[in-house]
Amino acid sequence: MKIIINNSIMVPIYEQIIDQIKKQIRDGELKENDILPSVRVLSKELKISALTVKKAYDNLEAEGYTVTVHGKGTYVAAVNPALLLEEQKKELEADLEQAIMKGRRCGISDEEIRTLFELIMEE
């Protein structure tokens, strides 16, 4: 499992870990019942606090992406592809909403925003 931490962006480290593990699950790089590195191993590997990794793992478990077996480790859970797709759509919707709000704050008309969106979609 490969995780890359970018300290120059404003996204918290635990969220970067969560996002990258989710992506690896979506892309099929991590499959059901694959074991994740232990909290200690991953924290040493990334040179970050074990508490940060634990927070990421706890969030992944709360969202249903992983299952932790006490004394055995954290495993990738069975993920419903339709549910995963719905969550991705929800995240995309929130990102698009932010972009639209930013455009409006900058004085860009809805029509100009639509035109920009269509231009970007053509690429």
N, C-alpha and C positions, 0 to 999 in steps of 0.2 A: 504494500500500500504506500503510495507516494503522496505526501502532503507538503505543500510549499507555503510558507508563511511570508506575507508581504507586510513589512513593518511601515512602509511608506503610505499605506492607504488608511482611511479612517474606520475600516471595518474591524471590530474586535477580533482578536486571535481565535477565540473559541468559535465565533461565527464562521471564520474562514475554514476552520477544521470541519465544522458541520456541513458547510456548503460543498467542500471538496469530497467528503465521504458520501453525501447524498448524490453528487454527480457520478462518483464511481459506481454507486449502486444502480443509478439510472442507466449508465452506459454498459452495465453488465460486467465491469471490471471486478466488482465485489458481488458475490452471489449469496443466496440464502445459505445459512450455516457457515459461511466463511468467518474465521475468527479475526478480530481486530487486534492490533498490538495492545499489550497491557498499558495501563495509564502511565506507569513508570517508564516503560520502554519508549513509548511515543514522546513523553515529555523530555527524556534524555536526548532522543533523536532530534527533536525540534529545538532543543535548548530553551524550553519554556517550563513554567510551573506545572506540576502535576495537577494542581487544582484547576488550571485552565483546561487541561485535557479532560479531567473528570466532569467539568461543567459541560463540555461539548458532548461527551458520551451520555451524560444524564439527559440532555436535551434530545439527542437522537433516540434514546430509549422512550422518552415521554411522547415523542412523535411517532413511535412505532417502527422505526427503522432498524433498531437493534434490540437484542435481549441479552441481559447480563445474568449469568449463572454464577452465583457466589462460589468463589474458589476455583472456578474453571475459566472465566473470561467473558468477554463481550462478543457476541455473534451477530451477523447480519440476519435480521428477521425476514420472514416471508413477506414480501411487499406486494400489495395489490397494484398492478400497473395502472388501472383506471384511476385509483385514488391518487397515485403518484402524479399522473398527468393532470388531474384536477388541481392538486397543490401547486404544480408548476404554472398552470394557467392563472391561479390566484396571485402568485408572486409576480408574474408578468403584468397582470392587470394593475397591481399596485405600482409597479415601476413605470408603466405607461401613464398612469394617473399623475404621478409625480412629475413626469416630463411635461405633460400638458399644463399642469399648474405652473411650472417654472416658465414655460413659454408665455402663458397669460400674464404672469408677473412682469415679464420683460416687454410686454406690450405687443406680443405677436398675436395676430388674429387667429381664430379657429381655422379659417380657410387656409392660412399660411402654414399652420401646424399640420393640417391634413396633407397639404402639398409636400411638405418636408417628409412626412411619414411615408407617403407613396414613393417619393424619390429614394428614400433609404431602403424600402422594400424591394425596389427594382434591382438593387446592387447585388 
